[in-house]
């Protein structure tokens, strides 16, 4: 707050009580301005963030940072995440304790930015087991008539196959 914008009579007031009251109100105005600015800065800083909370018993993936797990991130080709691990305890809003195996040789407390919820996806068919009970698992080849014109544009490859099929048809009729 700019003190020069105040009238000269307020700045040079000789009465002690009035000056003390003036300083008190000035401090209150400065404090409210600072609090408003802090709220504005936090709103702007947290604009794209979403609040993530985990409960004990949830399964999460762990992001392996180079600083914390140098032996697990020696190469850029190694996986960046590991898991799933179970959340044992919620320390506060952004810190959790995980059930970490002893091979990691690290603290089991992690920041929420290093964790992501494990999505089991029961409704998704990942086709890991193509065998279905009562169905034919044999791969059937799709037979197409080589002389039928394909739908879509005629490319060099398609015209070459069509020409070969036509040539075979002419040879088989002779």
N, C-alpha and C positions, 0 to 999 in steps of 0.2 A: 504494500500500500504506500502510496506516495504521500509523504508528510507535507510537501510543499503545496499540495492542493488545499490544505486546511487554511482557514483565515489566520492572519497574523495574531489576532487577539487570543485565539485558542492556543497557539504555540507559545506565546509569551505570557500566559496567564500567571500572575504572581500568587494567586490563592492556591495553597497546597492541596486542599480537599478537591477543588475543581480539577486541578492538574492530575491528581491521582485517579479521579473518576474518568477523566479523558483518556489516560493511559490504559485503564481497565477496559473501557469500551473499544479502544483501538486494538487491544490484544484480542478481544472477542471477535471483532470483525476479521482480523488477520487469521485467527484460528478457523473460523467458518469458511473463509476463502480457501485456506489450505486443505480443509476436509473436502470441500467441493471438488477441488483440483485432483485430489487423491482418488476420489470416487470416479472422476472422469478418466483418469489414467488407468485405473483397474478395469473399468468397463471396456476401454479400448484394447488393453492388453489381453483380456479374456474373451474377446469377441468371437474368435473361431474355436474356442475350446469347449468340449462337452464334459460334463461331470460324469465320471465313471466310478462306480462303487462295486465292490465285490463282497460277498458274504462268506463266512467260514463254510467250507465244503464245496465251494465253486472250483471248477477246473479252469486253469489259465495257461496261456503260452508265455514264455519268458524271453525277452529280448536280450541277447548276449552282447553286452557292450565290450569293446576292445579294452577299455581301461580296467574293467572289473574281471573279465575272463580272457586274458591274453592267450592262454593255451588253447582255448576253444575257437578263437578267431585269428589264427595264424595266417590264414589265406583268405582272400576275398571270395573264394569258391566254397568255403565252408558255410554251413547254414547259419543264419543270423539269429534264429530263434530255436528254442528247445522246449520240450514239454511233452505232454501236459503235466502240470504240477497242481496239487491241491492246495487251496488257501486254508491255512490252519487258524490264523488269527488276524483280526483287523486292528492294527495299532492305532491309526487315525485315518482321516479321509484320504490321505495319499500315501500311506505306508502299510504294507501287508507282510505277514510272515508266511512263507511257503514251506511245504514238505519237500525239501531239497535232499537228494541223495548225497552221501558222503564223498563221492568222486569229484564234486565241484570245489571242495575246500574253500568255501566262501560263506559269508553270513547269509542267513535265510531271510533277511528283511529286504524288501524291494519297494521302490517307488512305483506308483501307479502308472507312470509313463513307460516303465519297462514291462508292463503286463498287458495282455489282451485276452479277452474272454474266449474260451474254447467253444467253437460253434460245432455242435455234434451233427446237426442237420439230419434228423431222423427221416424227414420227408424227401430227402434228395436221393436219387438213384445214382451212385457213383460208378456203377457197372464194374465193380471189383469182382463180382461173382456173376458171370453171365448165365450160369446154369440155373434154370428154373425147373421146378418139379413138373413133370408132365408135358414138357415142351421139347422140341427137337433142337439140339445144340449144334447140329452140323451146319457148317457154313455153306449156304447155297449160292451158287454163282448165278448171277442175273444174265440170262441169255437175251440178247437183243438181235433183232433182224439187222444184219449189216447193210442191207439195201434200203432200209427205211431212213428217210431224211431226218436228221436230228432237229429238235427244236432249238432255236437260238441261232447265233451267227455261225457261218461255215468258216472254220479256221483251216489253216494249212494241214494240220494233223487230221482233222475230220475229213477233209477232201481227199487226203492221201488214203485213209482207211476205206472210204467209199469207192475210190478208184480201184484199190486192190480187190475189194469184194466184188465189184462189177467185173473185173478181169477174171477172177476165179469162176464167176457164174458163166461167163462166155466160154472159158476153157472146159467147164463141166458139161456144157450143152453140146460141144463138138464131138 
